[in-house]
């Protein structure tokens, strides 16, 4: 075969709306971070900023436990991932620890039960 017989097949296929996650352009990132930092619920703001800095799946951050963080070696070990912790991330985590004061093993405990992580809602 000298050519791809399906090369132009897309013109015959129905285009479906994309289900991709919303995103921003890189030049919008500073404004997004500024909005996150100004958010009134500080623990939620920290969670959003950690998502930007650490790139975890949301469920991995939502269910993260303090014991997974090694501040001496600057790493977060989450199941099979080892994520380096920057100085800024460690500052955010330190602030989060002070804010929580709940004694929960979770970074983001449930409002109703400190023995569970926050819900995905």
PECORQUI-V724735 format. One record per run of one state. SS is the DSSP state (H for helix, E for strand, - for the rest). FROM is the first residue (numbers start at 1). LEN is the number of residues. If there is no record, write none. Layout:
BEGIN
SS;FROM;LEN, SS;FROM;LEN
END
This chain:
BEGIN
-;1;8, H;9;4, -;13;13, H;26;12, -;38;4, H;42;13, -;55;3, H;58;5, -;63;2, E;65;1, H;66;3, E;69;2, -;71;4, E;75;4, -;79;2, E;81;4, -;85;2, H;87;14, -;101;5, E;106;1, -;107;2, E;109;1, -;110;7, E;117;1, -;118;4
END
